[in-house]
Each structure stands twice: as C-alpha cells, then as structure tokens.
Amino acid sequence: MSNAPPPGDHIILSPEEIKLTYEDDQKIASAGTFKIIKEDHTVGNMMRMSLLRDSRVLFAGYRMPHPLENIMLIKIKTREPVQPIDVFEHHIKLLKAEIGTIQDQFKDALENKHKSQSLD
C-alpha cells in the first residue's frame, strides 16, 4: 500500500476542477492574478517571458505556492486602460501558434531523418 497519488492525477482534471481562473487585484489598477492548475514551471516561464516582451505589460511574474500542489499563480500589471485578461488571452494565442510552429518543424525534421536513414 502506498500514499502516492494515482498516476496522472497531477495532469488530468477532475470534473469539478477549473483549469484557469482570474481575480482582479483590489489594490492595484489594471492588475490581476491568474490561477492555473495542473501545469508546471515550463508553462509559467513561457507565459512570463512572452508577457514581458509586450510593451503593454508593466509586470509579469509567476509562482508555484507549494511544490507538492500543482497550482501556478501568474500576476500581471498592465498599462491602463489595457486589461490583464486581454493581454493574457493574446499571449495564449501567440504561444499556441509558436508551439504549433515548433511542432511542425519537429515533425518535418523527424520525417527528413527517417527519409535519410531509409536511403542509407
């Protein structure tokens, strides 16, 4: 018997779990925190770096409150009147396109490798 969580428990959402939530910052205008569950530092760092390249973003950072919980908090402060939700949505789309491009390049390289090996 083990106290380890079931395999896949850290990536598969249960029916009652919500992947992404947003909360406005009550003290700072044009700022808010996104809570993303069941993701890791890879996603957090990619999003942070993408956000920091945007001139509309004054601050972007992420943290994992506890190493044993799969919860990531991404904090964004934007230039007024731009809202953090709009910037976040834009960068989700940018990263999705960028990952798609990388995936296509990988598939092409793999296909070329298989072709070159079959010629040998």
Disulfide bonds with the S-S distance in Angstrom:
none
